[in-house]
Amino acid sequence: MSGDVTRAALALLVAAAQLGAACGGSSKPAAAPAAPSTRAYAETVPDDGMEIESSRGRMEPAVIEAGIGPHKEALGECYTSRVGQRRWLGGRVSIHWEIQGDGTVTAVKLAESDLGAWPIERCLLETARAATFGKPKGGDTDFSIPLEFSARGKHLEWDQEMGSRAVGSQLDKLDACAKAKGVTGPAPEDVAITIYVGAQGKPQSVGFASAASVIEDAWADCAEKAILGWRLPDPRNEIAKLAVRYRPATT
């Protein structure tokens, strides 16, 4: 993708329009039905690499467009207004909506994100939560829309083993965030954490995603503050990007 975030946001509407072809039978489903009442659809938009996926009930493209259209510029601005001089900051985000048969949005979450910037991710969530939709066809539904934010600078990629070794037991300290001020529910079950590390091993930015749980803003605020205080291996005049998974301790 070109890295033009405004273009990425505008492409949401193109992706929504493309869903019509996938649901109309001119394109093959992205996945076989998991059960008679559930069917997944996907269509890739040429050039931009955008996709839109839906399961169970079906949301008409025009309904998705009407819901997201008023917020498309705000989604792009979440990145452009917060990236600053961090040219190495970029990644893929998948925003996921769960919707009842009457059109009520029951959950919005970042099902995927390796962007590694909670302030941007939180803005994307707040914008996505403001979207309202008409009734889906066929009952309760859910769908995801990916966005790609291309980094314009370079960074190192630490693999999973290096990342886990770098973080070590510090990850256990996030258990305390389940009791942080403003947290009303249990800790998220399975969280992908992306961290950028700079000079002297100081974390520069951190972000979160979970397909299993809705991550409360208060929990992520607490976790971000904790992680930014960690000390990790020094990437030596480079910015390093790593990813680890957090699962709360069982009680």
SEKOLFI-144471 format. One record per residue: residue in three letters; x, y, z of N, C-alpha, C, CB in turn. Coordinates in steps of 0.2 Angstrom, whole numbers, padded with zeros to 4 digits, always signed. Glycine has a CB too. Example, Ala and Ser with C-alpha at 12.3 -4.5 7.8 and 13.67 -1.06 7.14 Angstrom:
BEGIN
ALA+0066-0028+0039+0062-0022+0039+0066-0016+0039+0057-0022+0045/SER+0064-0011+0035+0068-0005+0036+0064+0000+0039+0070-0003+0029/
END
This chain:
BEGIN
MET+0004-0006+0000+0000+0000+0000+0004+0006+0000-0005+0000+0006/SER+0002+0012-0002+0006+0018-0003+0008+0021+0003+0002+0022-0008/GLY+0004+0020+0009+0006+0024+0015+0002+0030+0016+0013+0025+0015/ASP-0003+0031+0011-0007+0037+0011-0013+0035+0016-0010+0039+0004/VAL-0013+0037+0022-0018+0035+0027-0025+0037+0025-0016+0037+0034/THR-0026+0043+0022-0032+0046+0020-0035+0041+0015-0032+0053+0017/ARG-0031+0039+0010-0033+0034+0005-0035+0028+0008-0027+0033+0000/ALA-0032+0026+0013-0034+0020+0017-0041+0020+0020-0029+0018+0022/ALA-0042+0026+0023-0049+0027+0026-0054+0027+0020-0049+0033+0030/LEU-0053+0031+0015-0058+0031+0010-0059+0025+0006-0055+0036+0004/ALA-0054+0020+0006-0055+0014+0003-0060+0009+0007-0048+0010+0003/LEU-0061+0011+0013-0066+0008+0017-0073+0007+0013-0067+0011+0024/LEU-0075+0013+0010-0081+0013+0007-0081+0009+0001-0083+0020+0005/VAL-0075+0009-0003-0074+0004-0008-0075-0003-0006-0067+0006-0012/ALA-0072-0005-0001-0072-0011+0002-0079-0013+0003-0068-0012+0008/ALA-0083-0009+0006-0090-0010+0008-0094-0011+0001-0093-0004+0012/ALA-0093-0008-0004-0096-0009-0010-0094-0015-0013-0095-0003-0015/GLN-0088-0018-0012-0086-0024-0015-0089-0030-0012-0078-0024-0014/LEU-0092-0029-0006-0095-0034-0002-0101-0037-0006-0097-0032+0005/GLY-0104-0032-0010-0110-0034-0013-0109-0040-0018-0113-0028-0017/ALA-0103-0039-0022-0101-0045-0026-0100-0051-0023-0095-0043-0030/ALA-0097-0051-0017-0095-0057-0014-0102-0060-0011-0091-0056-0008/CYS-0107-0056-0009-0113-0059-0006-0118-0061-0012-0116-0054-0001/GLY-0117-0058-0017-0121-0060-0023-0120-0066-0027-0121-0054-0028/GLY-0114-0069-0025-0113-0075-0028-0108-0075-0034-0119-0078-0031/SER-0105-0069-0036-0101-0068-0042-0094-0070-0040-0101-0061-0045/SER-0092-0070-0033-0086-0071-0030-0086-0077-0026-0082-0065-0027/LYS-0081-0081-0025-0082-0087-0021-0081-0085-0013-0076-0092-0022/PRO-0084-0088-0009-0083-0086-0002-0076-0087+0000-0088-0090+0003/ALA-0074-0083+0005-0067-0084+0008-0066-0090+0012-0065-0078+0012/ALA-0071-0093+0015-0071-0099+0019-0077-0103+0018-0070-0097+0026/ALA-0077-0109+0019-0083-0113+0018-0087-0112+0024-0081-0121+0018/PRO-0093-0113+0024-0098-0112+0030-0096-0117+0036-0105-0114+0028/ALA-0095-0114+0042-0093-0118+0048-0100-0122+0050-0091-0113+0053/ALA-0106-0119+0048-0112-0122+0050-0117-0120+0046-0114-0121+0058/PRO-0123-0123+0045-0128-0121+0040-0130-0113+0041-0134-0125+0041/SER-0130-0111+0048-0132-0104+0049-0127-0099+0049-0135-0104+0056/THR-0120-0101+0047-0115-0096+0047-0111-0097+0041-0110-0098+0053/ARG-0109-0091+0038-0106-0091+0032-0101-0085+0032-0110-0091+0026/ALA-0095-0086+0030-0090-0080+0030-0089-0078+0022-0083-0082+0033/TYR-0089-0071+0022-0088-0068+0015-0082-0064+0015-0094-0064+0013/ALA-0078-0063+0010-0073-0059+0009-0071-0057+0002-0066-0062+0012/GLU-0069-0051+0001-0068-0048-0005-0062-0044-0005-0074-0044-0009/THR-0057-0045-0009-0051-0041-0009-0051-0035-0014-0044-0045-0010/VAL-0050-0029-0011-0050-0023-0016-0044-0022-0019-0052-0017-0012/PRO-0043-0022-0026-0037-0022-0030-0033-0016-0028-0038-0022-0037/ASP-0026-0016-0028-0022-0011-0027-0021-0009-0019-0024-0005-0030/ASP-0027-0008-0016-0026-0006-0009-0025-0012-0004-0032-0002-0007/GLY-0027-0018-0006-0027-0024-0002-0032-0024+0003-0020-0024+0001/MET-0037-0020+0003-0042-0020+0008-0047-0026+0008-0046-0013+0008/GLU-0049-0028+0013-0054-0033+0014-0060-0031+0018-0051-0040+0016/ILE-0065-0035+0017-0071-0034+0022-0074-0041+0023-0076-0029+0020/GLU-0075-0043+0029-0077-0050+0031-0083-0049+0035-0071-0054+0034/SER-0088-0054+0034-0094-0054+0038-0096-0061+0039-0100-0050+0034/SER-0099-0063+0045-0101-0069+0046-0108-0069+0049-0096-0073+0051/ARG-0111-0075+0049-0118-0076+0052-0123-0072+0048-0119-0074+0059/GLY-0126-0067+0050-0131-0063+0046-0127-0059+0041-0135-0058+0051/ARG-0130-0055+0037-0126-0051+0032-0128-0044+0032-0128-0054+0025/MET-0123-0040+0032-0124-0032+0031-0124-0030+0024-0119-0029+0036/GLU-0129-0027+0022-0129-0024+0015-0123-0019+0014-0135-0021+0013/PRO-0120-0019+0008-0114-0014+0007-0116-0007+0009-0112-0014+0000/ALA-0123-0005+0007-0125+0002+0008-0126+0004+0015-0132+0003+0004/VAL-0128-0001+0019-0128+0000+0026-0122+0001+0029-0132-0006+0029/ILE-0117-0003+0027-0110-0002+0030-0107+0005+0028-0105-0008+0028/GLU-0108+0007+0022-0106+0013+0019-0109+0019+0023-0107+0014+0012/ALA-0116+0018+0024-0119+0023+0028-0116+0024+0035-0127+0022+0028/GLY-0115+0018+0038-0112+0019+0045-0105+0021+0046-0113+0012+0048/ILE-0101+0019+0041-0094+0021+0041-0092+0028+0038-0089+0016+0038/GLY-0096+0029+0033-0095+0035+0029-0093+0042+0033-0100+0036+0024/PRO-0098+0043+0038-0097+0050+0041-0090+0050+0045-0102+0051+0046/HIS-0087+0044+0046-0081+0043+0051-0075+0042+0047-0082+0038+0056/LYS-0075+0041+0040-0069+0039+0036-0063+0044+0037-0071+0039+0029/GLU-0064+0051+0037-0059+0055+0038-0056+0055+0045-0061+0062+0036/ALA-0060+0054+0050-0058+0054+0057-0054+0048+0058-0064+0054+0062/LEU-0055+0042+0055-0051+0036+0055-0044+0038+0053-0054+0030+0051/GLY-0043+0041+0047-0037+0043+0044-0033+0047+0049-0038+0045+0037/GLU-0037+0052+0051-0034+0057+0056-0031+0055+0062-0039+0063+0057/CYS-0034+0049+0064-0031+0046+0070-0024+0044+0070-0035+0039+0072/TYR-0022+0042+0064-0015+0041+0062-0011+0048+0061-0014+0036+0057/THR-0013+0051+0056-0009+0057+0054-0008+0062+0059-0013+0060+0048/SER-0013+0063+0064-0013+0068+0069-0008+0066+0075-0019+0070+0071/ARG-0007+0059+0075-0003+0057+0081+0004+0053+0079-0007+0052+0084/VAL+0005+0052+0073+0011+0049+0072+0017+0053+0073+0011+0046+0064/GLY+0017+0060+0072+0022+0064+0073+0029+0063+0069+0024+0064+0080/GLN+0034+0063+0073+0041+0061+0069+0043+0054+0070+0046+0065+0073/ARG+0038+0050+0072+0039+0043+0073+0038+0039+0066+0035+0039+0078/ARG+0043+0040+0061+0042+0038+0054+0042+0030+0054+0047+0041+0050/TRP+0045+0027+0059+0045+0020+0059+0039+0017+0061+0051+0018+0064/LEU+0034+0021+0063+0027+0018+0066+0023+0016+0060+0024+0023+0070/GLY+0021+0010+0060+0016+0008+0055+0014+0001+0056+0019+0008+0048/GLY+0008-0002+0053+0006-0008+0054-0001-0009+0051+0007-0010+0061/ARG-0004-0015+0053-0010-0017+0050-0015-0017+0056-0010-0024+0047/VAL-0021-0014+0056-0026-0014+0061-0032-0017+0058-0027-0007+0064/SER-0036-0022+0062-0042-0024+0060-0047-0022+0065-0042-0032+0059/ILE-0052-0018+0063-0057-0016+0067-0063-0021+0066-0059-0009+0066/HIS-0066-0023+0072-0071-0028+0072-0077-0026+0075-0069-0035+0075/TRP-0083-0026+0072-0090-0024+0075-0094-0030+0076-0093-0019+0071/GLU-0097-0031+0081-0102-0036+0083-0109-0032+0083-0101-0040+0089/ILE-0114-0035+0079-0120-0031+0079-0126-0036+0079-0121-0027+0072/GLN-0131-0034+0083-0137-0038+0084-0142-0037+0078-0141-0035+0091/GLY-0147-0041+0078-0151-0041+0072-0155-0034+0071-0156-0046+0073/ASP-0156-0030+0077-0159-0024+0076-0155-0018+0075-0163-0023+0083/GLY-0148-0020+0073-0144-0015+0072-0140-0012+0078-0147-0009+0068/THR-0141-0014+0084-0137-0012+0089-0130-0015+0089-0141-0014+0096/VAL-0125-0010+0090-0118-0012+0091-0117-0015+0098-0113-0007+0089/THR-0115-0021+0098-0114-0024+0105-0106-0024+0107-0116-0031+0105/ALA-0102-0024+0102-0095-0024+0104-0091-0021+0098-0092-0031+0106/VAL-0086-0017+0100-0081-0015+0095-0074-0016+0097-0082-0007+0093/LYS-0070-0020+0094-0063-0021+0096-0058-0021+0091-0063-0028+0100/LEU-0052-0021+0093-0046-0022+0088-0044-0029+0088-0040-0017+0090/ALA-0047-0033+0083-0046-0040+0083-0039-0041+0081-0051-0043+0077/GLU-0036-0037+0077-0028-0037+0075-0025-0030+0076-0027-0041+0069/SER-0019-0030+0078-0015-0024+0077-0008-0025+0078-0018-0018+0081/ASP-0004-0023+0074+0003-0023+0075+0006-0016+0074+0007-0028+0070/LEU+0001-0011+0075+0003-0004+0074+0008-0002+0080-0003+0000+0074/GLY+0006-0004+0086+0011-0003+0091+0010+0004+0094+0018-0004+0090/ALA+0004+0007+0094+0003+0014+0096-0004+0015+0099+0004+0019+0090/TRP-0004+0014+0106-0011+0014+0109-0014+0020+0108-0010+0013+0116/PRO-0011+0026+0108-0015+0032+0107-0019+0032+0100-0011+0038+0107/ILE-0015+0030+0095-0019+0029+0088-0024+0024+0089-0013+0028+0083/GLU-0022+0018+0091-0027+0013+0092-0034+0015+0096-0024+0006+0095/ARG-0032+0018+0101-0038+0021+0105-0043+0025+0101-0036+0024+0112/CYS-0039+0030+0097-0043+0035+0093-0047+0031+0088-0038+0039+0090/LEU-0044+0026+0085-0048+0022+0080-0054+0018+0083-0043+0016+0077/LEU-0053+0016+0089-0058+0012+0093-0064+0017+0094-0056+0009+0099/GLU-0062+0023+0097-0067+0028+0099-0071+0030+0092-0064+0034+0102/THR-0068+0031+0087-0071+0033+0081-0076+0027+0078-0066+0035+0075/ALA-0073+0021+0079-0077+0015+0077-0083+0015+0081-0073+0009+0077/ARG-0083+0016+0087-0088+0016+0092-0094+0021+0090-0086+0016+0099/ALA-0092+0026+0087-0097+0031+0086-0101+0029+0079-0093+0038+0084/ALA-0099+0024+0076-0103+0022+0070-0109+0019+0072-0098+0018+0065/THR-0114+0020+0068-0121+0017+0069-0123+0013+0062-0126+0021+0072/PHE-0126+0008+0063-0128+0004+0057-0135+0002+0057-0124-0002+0057/GLY-0138+0001+0051-0145-0001+0050-0145-0009+0052-0148+0000+0044/LYS-0151-0012+0051-0152-0019+0053-0148-0023+0048-0159-0021+0053/PRO-0145-0028+0050-0142-0033+0045-0148-0038+0043-0136-0037+0049/LYS-0146-0042+0038-0151-0047+0035-0149-0054+0038-0151-0047+0028/GLY-0154-0057+0041-0152-0064+0043-0150-0064+0050-0147-0067+0039/GLY-0151-0059+0054-0150-0059+0061-0143-0056+0063-0150-0066+0064/ASP-0141-0058+0069-0135-0055+0072-0129-0056+0067-0133-0058+0079/THR-0124-0052+0067-0119-0052+0062-0113-0049+0065-0120-0049+0056/ASP-0107-0050+0062-0101-0046+0064-0097-0046+0057-0097-0050+0069/PHE-0093-0040+0057-0088-0039+0052-0082-0036+0054-0092-0036+0046/SER-0077-0036+0050-0070-0033+0051-0068-0029+0045-0065-0038+0053/ILE-0065-0023+0046-0062-0020+0041-0055-0018+0043-0066-0013+0040/PRO-0050-0021+0039-0043-0019+0040-0041-0012+0037-0039-0025+0037/LEU-0036-0009+0041-0033-0003+0038-0025-0004+0038-0035+0003+0043/GLU-0022-0002+0034-0015-0002+0033-0012+0004+0034-0012-0006+0027/PHE-0007+0005+0039-0003+0012+0040+0004+0010+0039-0005+0014+0047/SER+0006+0012+0033+0013+0011+0031+0018+0015+0034+0014+0011+0023/ALA+0023+0012+0037+0029+0016+0040+0033+0019+0035+0033+0012+0045/ARG+0035+0025+0036+0040+0029+0031+0047+0028+0033+0037+0036+0030/GLY+0048+0026+0039+0055+0025+0041+0057+0018+0042+0056+0029+0047/LYS+0063+0016+0044+0065+0009+0045+0065+0007+0053+0072+0008+0042/HIS+0064+0001+0054+0065-0002+0060+0068-0009+0060+0059-0001+0065/LEU+0070-0012+0065+0072-0019+0065+0066-0023+0067+0078-0020+0070/GLU+0066-0029+0065+0061-0034+0067+0064-0039+0072+0057-0037+0061/TRP+0062-0039+0078+0064-0045+0083+0059-0050+0082+0065-0042+0090/ASP+0061-0056+0081+0056-0062+0081+0053-0064+0087+0060-0068+0078/GLN+0049-0068+0087+0045-0070+0093+0050-0072+0099+0040-0075+0092/GLU+0054-0076+0097+0059-0079+0103+0063-0073+0106+0064-0084+0100/MET+0066-0068+0101+0069-0063+0104+0065-0058+0108+0072-0059+0098/GLY+0059-0057+0106+0054-0053+0109+0052-0055+0116+0048-0052+0105/SER+0051-0062+0117+0049-0065+0123+0055-0065+0128+0047-0072+0122/ARG+0061-0066+0125+0067-0066+0129+0068-0059+0132+0073-0068+0125/ALA+0067-0054+0128+0068-0047+0129+0064-0044+0135+0068-0042+0123/VAL+0057-0047+0134+0052-0044+0139+0053-0048+0146+0045-0045+0136/GLY+0054-0055+0145+0055-0059+0151+0049-0059+0156+0061-0057+0154/SER+0050-0059+0162+0045-0059+0167+0042-0052+0168+0048-0061+0174/GLN+0044-0047+0165+0041-0041+0166+0033-0041+0164+0044-0035+0162/LEU+0032-0046+0159+0025-0046+0157+0020-0048+0162+0025-0052+0151/ASP+0022-0052+0168+0018-0053+0173+0016-0047+0177+0022-0058+0178/LYS+0019-0042+0177+0017-0036+0180+0011-0033+0178+0023-0031+0180/LEU+0009-0035+0172+0002-0032+0169-0004-0035+0172+0002-0034+0161/ASP-0003-0040+0176-0009-0043+0180-0012-0038+0184-0006-0049+0184/ALA-0008-0033+0187-0010-0028+0191-0015-0023+0188-0004-0024+0194/CYS-0015-0023+0181-0019-0018+0178-0027-0021+0178-0017-0018+0171/ALA-0028-0027+0180-0035-0029+0181-0038-0025+0186-0035-0037+0182/LYS-0034-0023+0191-0037-0019+0197-0036-0011+0196-0034-0022+0203/ALA-0034-0009+0190-0033-0002+0189-0039+0002+0189-0029-0001+0182/LYS-0038+0008+0191-0044+0013+0191-0048+0013+0185-0042+0020+0194/GLY-0054+0012+0185-0058+0012+0179-0060+0006+0176-0055+0017+0174/VAL-0056+0000+0177-0057-0006+0175-0063-0009+0178-0050-0011+0175/THR-0068-0011+0174-0074-0014+0177-0075-0021+0176-0080-0010+0174/GLY-0071-0024+0171-0072-0031+0170-0065-0035+0171-0074-0033+0163/PRO-0065-0042+0169-0059-0045+0170-0054-0043+0165-0060-0053+0169/ALA-0047-0045+0166-0042-0044+0162-0044-0047+0155-0035-0046+0164/PRO-0042-0044+0149-0043-0047+0143-0039-0054+0143-0040-0043+0137/GLU-0042-0059+0139-0040-0066+0139-0033-0067+0135-0045-0070+0136/ASP-0033-0064+0130-0027-0065+0125-0025-0059+0122-0029-0071+0121/VAL-0020-0056+0123-0018-0049+0121-0012-0049+0117-0018-0044+0126/ALA-0012-0047+0110-0006-0046+0107-0003-0039+0108-0007-0047+0099/ILE+0003-0039+0111+0006-0033+0112+0012-0031+0108+0009-0033+0120/THR+0012-0026+0104+0017-0024+0100+0021-0018+0103+0015-0021+0093/ILE+0028-0018+0103+0032-0013+0107+0038-0011+0102+0035-0016+0113/TYR+0039-0005+0102+0045-0002+0098+0050+0000+0104+0043+0004+0094/VAL+0056-0002+0103+0061-0001+0108+0067+0004+0105+0064-0008+0110/GLY+0069+0009+0108+0074+0013+0106+0080+0013+0110+0071+0020+0106/ALA+0084+0019+0110+0090+0020+0114+0090+0017+0121+0093+0027+0113/GLN+0095+0014+0123+0096+0011+0130+0090+0007+0132+0096+0017+0135/GLY+0087+0004+0127+0082-0001+0128+0075+0002+0131+0084-0006+0133/LYS+0074+0008+0130+0068+0012+0132+0062+0011+0127+0069+0019+0133/PRO+0057+0008+0129+0051+0007+0125+0049+0014+0122+0045+0004+0128/GLN+0047+0015+0116+0045+0021+0113+0038+0022+0112+0049+0022+0106/SER+0035+0016+0110+0028+0016+0109+0025+0008+0110+0026+0018+0102/VAL+0019+0008+0112+0016+0001+0113+0009+0001+0111+0017-0001+0120/GLY+0006-0005+0108-0001-0005+0106-0003-0012+0108-0001-0004+0099/PHE-0010-0013+0107-0013-0019+0110-0019-0021+0105-0016-0018+0116/ALA-0020-0028+0105-0026-0030+0101-0028-0037+0104-0024-0031+0093/SER-0034-0039+0103-0036-0045+0105-0042-0047+0101-0038-0045+0112/ALA-0042-0053+0098-0048-0056+0095-0053-0059+0099-0046-0061+0089/ALA-0050-0061+0105-0054-0065+0110-0058-0060+0115-0049-0069+0114/SER-0055-0054+0116-0058-0050+0121-0059-0043+0119-0055-0051+0128/VAL-0064-0039+0122-0064-0032+0121-0059-0029+0126-0071-0029+0122/ILE-0054-0026+0124-0049-0023+0129-0052-0016+0131-0042-0022+0125/GLU-0053-0016+0138-0055-0009+0141-0050-0004+0140-0057-0010+0148/ASP-0052+0002+0139-0047+0008+0138-0043+0009+0144-0051+0014+0136/ALA-0046+0008+0150-0043+0009+0157-0037+0004+0157-0048+0009+0162/TRP-0039-0003+0155-0034-0008+0156-0028-0006+0151-0037-0015+0154/ALA-0029-0004+0145-0024-0003+0140-0020+0004+0143-0027-0001+0133/ASP-0023+0009+0146-0020+0014+0148-0015+0012+0154-0025+0020+0151/CYS-0017+0008+0158-0013+0005+0163-0007+0001+0160-0017+0001+0168/ALA-0008-0003+0156-0003-0007+0153+0002-0003+0149-0006-0013+0148/GLU+0000+0002+0145+0004+0006+0141+0009+0010+0146+0000+0011+0137/LYS+0006+0012+0152+0011+0016+0156+0016+0011+0159+0006+0019+0162/ALA+0014+0005+0161+0018+0000+0164+0024-0002+0159+0015-0006+0166/ILE+0022-0003+0153+0027-0005+0148+0032+0000+0146+0023-0008+0142/LEU+0029+0006+0146+0034+0012+0144+0039+0013+0149+0030+0018+0143/GLY+0038+0010+0155+0043+0010+0161+0048+0005+0161+0040+0011+0167/TRP+0047+0000+0156+0051-0006+0156+0058-0004+0153+0048-0012+0152/ARG+0063-0009+0155+0070-0008+0151+0071-0015+0147+0075-0007+0156/LEU+0072-0014+0141+0073-0020+0137+0080-0019+0134+0068-0020+0131/PRO+0082-0024+0130+0089-0024+0127+0090-0018+0122+0090-0030+0123/ASP+0095-0015+0122+0097-0009+0118+0098-0011+0111+0103-0005+0120/PRO+0094-0009+0106+0095-0010+0099+0100-0007+0095+0088-0009+0095/ARG+0104-0003+0099+0110+0001+0097+0109+0005+0091+0115-0004+0095/ASN+0106+0011+0092+0105+0016+0087+0100+0015+0082+0112+0018+0084/GLU+0096+0010+0084+0090+0008+0079+0084+0008+0083+0092+0001+0076/ILE+0079+0007+0080+0072+0006+0083+0070-0001+0081+0066+0011+0080/ALA+0069-0005+0087+0067-0012+0086+0059-0013+0087+0071-0017+0090/LYS+0056-0017+0083+0049-0019+0084+0049-0026+0086+0045-0017+0078/LEU+0045-0027+0092+0044-0034+0094+0036-0035+0096+0048-0036+0100/ALA+0034-0041+0096+0028-0043+0098+0028-0049+0103+0023-0045+0092/VAL+0024-0048+0108+0023-0054+0113+0015-0055+0115+0027-0052+0120/ARG+0014-0060+0118+0007-0061+0119+0006-0061+0127+0004-0068+0116/TYR+0001-0058+0129-0001-0058+0136-0007-0062+0138-0001-0051+0139/ARG-0007-0066+0143-0012-0070+0145-0012-0069+0153-0013-0077+0143/PRO-0018-0067+0156-0018-0065+0163-0017-0072+0167-0024-0062+0166/ALA-0014-0071+0173-0013-0077+0177-0020-0080+0180-0008-0075+0184/THR-0020-0086+0180-0026-0089+0182-0027-0089+0190-0027-0096+0180/THR-0033-0088+0192-0034-0087+0199-0038-0093+0202-0038-0081+0201/
END
